């Protein structure tokens, strides 16, 4: 959230946009979506159109020459710097809940981020997950991102389980929508700021403020 805020604050200021970027923008336009989709959605909310650009567009594009993918890459550089300099703190309640699961539980991470492995490694929990379906896998497999269910369904196939026998845990509205659309047995919405009603409205079976409530 901090990386997105810094990138969009600087960009909107350079464009003279009076309406500032807020946490509400993050939850409405960015949270859970693939990186470039989030850029596109946010820009559209301010009536801004930019060229799409390419995946290798530099992060330090001059003001007035930015592209959608260049801005996404700028945000990504900020995230990687934060991970390297500050590390990653896992939510204690999430770890407590994971510790209660059966030893033969098969767990997958489904993330729109292309940095999922770095984040999990930084938090010291990479080895807890059998499969990782992240933005890199989605691109390689040509899978549409959340709120489409395809990445979740791909993870279920990799785990060898029927979606009806699996549970999705999500803190993003777009992710809850994806789980609900995929026909999973349950979708647990974790309210990290998106709002309990928004998560319920997106199709969450149950909403908690912290996974420790399920431990």
N, C-alpha and C positions, 0 to 999 in steps of 0.2 A: 504493500500500500504506500509506503514511504517513497519507494522508487518511482511509482507511477505519479504520485503527487508532485515530486520534485520535477520530473520531466514535463508534465503538463503545466505546472505553474510557470516554468520558464518559457515554454512555448507560447502559452496564451498571453503572457506579458509581452513577449516580443511582437505579437500580432495586435496588441492593443485591445484585447478582448476584455470587456468590463466584468463579465460574469466569471467569478473565480472558480477554480476546480475545488470540489469538496469531497468528503468521504461518501456522500450520497451519490456522486458521480461514479465513484469506484464500484459501489454495489449495484448501481443501475446499468452501467455500460461496460465495465471491465471485468469484474470478479468472475472467475471461472471460465472465461472465454479464451480461445487461442490469442496469443499476443497481438497479432496484426488485426484480428477481428475487434479486439478491445480498443485499439487505436481508432479504427474506422468508426465504431459505434460512438465513441466519445466525441470525435470531431463532428460527426453528424449532429450531435446534440447541440452543438454551437454553430451549426450551419456552415462548417468549414469543409471544403473539398481539397484534397491534395492528390498529386499523382501517386499511384501505387508504389512504384519503384521496385527494386529487387531485393532478395534476401541479403545480398552482400552490400547494400547501401551503407555508407559510413554513418556512424552515430553522430559525428560532429559536423553535420551539414550546416552551411551558413544560413542565417536567418533569411527567410523568404524563399529558400530553395529546398525545404524539407519535403520528404516523401513519407507515406504511411509506414513503410518498412524501415526507413531510416529512424523515425521516431521510436518505433518498436525496438530497434536495435540499441538506441540510446538508453531506453529504460532497462534493457537487458544488461548493458554494461554497468549501470548503476547497481542492479541486483547482485551481479557477480562480485563487484567491489565490496558491497555490504557483507556478503557471505564470507569473503576472504578476510575482511578486517574485523568483523564483529561476531562471526560464527552464527549458528542457528540454535535457538532455544525451542525445544519441543514442548507442547502443552503438557504439563504434568498429568492432567486428567486423561488425556489421550493415552499416555503411556500406562497409566493405572488400568485403563480399560483393556488395552492390548494384553496386559499381563494376566487378565482373568480369562482370556479365551483358551479353548482347548489346545493342546500342543500340536494337534493335527489340523488345526484350522488353516486353510489356504487363503492367504491375503494378497491382494494386488493393489497397487497404487494406480489410479487413473487421474492424470493431471494434464491440463492444457499446456502447462509450462514445459519448455525445453530444458529447464534447469532442474528437473525433479531429482535426478540422481545426485547432483551437487548439494541440493538442499537436504536430502535424506542422509547423505554421507556427512554433511556438516552437523546434523543433529545426532549422528551416531546410531541411526535406526535402519540403515539401508538393508541389513541382513534379515530384518523381520518380514520382508515382502518377497513372495515367490516370483511375482511378475510386476513389471513397471510398464504401463502404457502411458507414455508422455507425448509431448508435442512432436518429438522426433519420430516416434513410432507412428503417430497419426499421419505425419507427412509422408513417411515411407510407404504406409499402407493405403494412402489416399482416403483416410477416414475423416469425415466432417467432425468438427469439434462440438462441444456442448453449446447449446442445449440439445443437439441431436444425440441419440443414445449410442451411436456406433462405437465410441471408444470403450464404453462400459461393456457392451456386448462382446467386443473383441477380448477384453480382459476375462470375461466369463468363459469364453471358448478356450483361452490359454490355460485357465485354471481347471478346465474340464468339468464345469458345473452348469446346470440349467439356471438361467436368470431367476426363475421362480424359487430356486433354492439358495439364492444369494441375497445379501443385504448391501445396499449402497449407503455410505456415510458421506454427507456433503455439507459444506458451509456456504456454498454459492447457490443463488436462485437458479442460475443456468444449469448447474450440476444436478440439483433436485429435479428440475424438469427433465433432464436427460435420463435420470434413474427411473422416474415415473413412466416416461415414454418407452423405456426398455422392458417394461413388464417384470421388474424385479420383485422378489418376495416382500421386501420392505425398503423404504427409503427413509433414513434417519437424517433430519435436518439439524445441523449444529449451528446455533445462532451466535455467530461471531460479530454481528453488527448488521446483517442483512435484514433482520426483523423476523419475529416468530410468525406473524401473519403472512408475510411475503413467502416464507418457506412453506407454510401450510398451503397457501394458495397455489404454489408451484407443484404441489403433489406429495409433500412429505407425509409419510405415515405417522411419524412421531417427530416432535421437535424438542431438543434439549439445549441448554446453554453450554454444557460441557459434557463430554463423553463419560466423565467420571460418574455421572448420574446413572449410567447403565452398568457400572462395575459391580 
